[in-house]
Amino acid sequence: MEKLDKEEQRLLDLLPKGMERPLKELIKLTGWSSRRVRGTINRLIVLHHQPIGARYEHPNNGYFIITNDEERSAALAPLTSQIMVMTKRAQVISNAKLKL
């Protein structure tokens, strides 16, 4: 696990424990674009193994530091659902008859 850079540490410090902070608020607090905030969140999770959960309820998407198993389950539920939908879509495309 690499050391956090200044941007990653700044964003991590803005995330509340157990309760989400809306993406819009993180954009406002950092002055960054939505893409930059989401990219930094992804690096914090994947590269630095930070337990960051997300709430996907457009337009109030939010992020938080997971502090217990209930929050972990809540964070995993939409990811698991998305994986299942994408797997089914990939299977359909893979098995589709092509008109050549």
C-alpha positions in Angstrom: 0.0 0.0 0.0 1.4 3.3 -1.1 1.6 6.4 1.0 -1.3 8.9 0.4 -0.5 12.0 -1.6 -1.7 15.4 -0.5 -4.9 15.3 -2.6 -5.8 11.8 -1.3 -5.2 12.8 2.3 -7.2 16.0 1.8 -10.2 14.2 0.5 -9.9 11.4 3.0 -10.0 14.0 5.8 -13.2 15.4 4.4 -15.1 12.1 4.5 -17.3 11.5 7.6 -17.4 8.2 9.4 -20.6 6.3 9.0 -22.6 9.1 7.4 -22.3 10.2 3.8 -21.1 13.5 2.6 -22.7 14.4 -0.8 -20.5 14.5 -3.9 -21.7 18.0 -4.5 -20.4 19.1 -1.2 -17.0 17.4 -1.7 -16.7 19.2 -5.1 -17.5 22.5 -3.4 -15.1 21.9 -0.5 -12.2 20.8 -2.7 -12.8 23.0 -5.7 -12.3 19.9 -7.9 -14.4 18.4 -10.7 -16.7 15.5 -10.1 -14.4 13.3 -12.1 -11.4 14.2 -10.0 -13.2 13.6 -6.7 -14.5 10.2 -8.0 -11.1 9.3 -9.3 -9.4 10.2 -6.0 -12.1 8.1 -4.1 -11.3 5.2 -6.4 -7.5 5.5 -5.7 -8.2 5.7 -1.9 -10.2 2.4 -2.1 -8.2 0.4 -4.7 -4.6 1.6 -4.0 -4.8 2.5 -0.4 -7.4 0.0 0.9 -9.5 2.7 2.6 -12.9 1.4 3.6 -14.9 4.0 1.8 -18.6 3.4 1.0 -20.9 5.2 -1.4 -24.6 5.9 -1.5 -25.9 6.0 -5.1 -29.2 7.9 -4.9 -29.0 10.4 -7.7 -28.8 13.4 -7.4 -27.6 13.0 -3.8 -24.7 10.5 -4.3 -22.4 10.6 -1.3 -19.3 9.0 0.3 -18.4 7.9 3.8 -15.8 5.9 5.8 -17.3 2.5 6.6 -17.2 1.9 10.4 -19.3 -1.3 10.9 -20.6 -4.4 9.1 -24.0 -2.8 8.5 -22.4 0.1 6.6 -20.2 -2.4 4.8 -23.3 -4.3 3.7 -25.0 -1.1 2.6 -22.0 -0.1 0.5 -21.6 -3.6 -1.1 -25.3 -4.0 -2.1 -25.3 -1.6 -5.1 -21.9 -2.9 -6.2 -23.0 -6.5 -6.1 -26.2 -5.6 -8.0 -24.2 -3.7 -10.7 -21.9 -6.7 -11.1 -24.8 -9.0 -11.7 -26.4 -6.7 -14.2 -23.1 -6.2 -16.1 -22.4 -9.9 -16.0 -25.8 -10.7 -17.6 -25.3 -8.0 -20.2 -21.8 -9.4 -21.1 -23.3 -12.9 -21.4 -26.0 -11.8 -23.7 -23.5 -9.9 -25.9 -21.1 -12.9 -25.9 -23.9 -15.3 -27.0 -25.6 -13.0 -29.5 -25.8 -14.3 -33.0 -24.0 -11.9 -35.3 -25.4 -10.8 -38.7 -22.4 -10.9 -41.0 
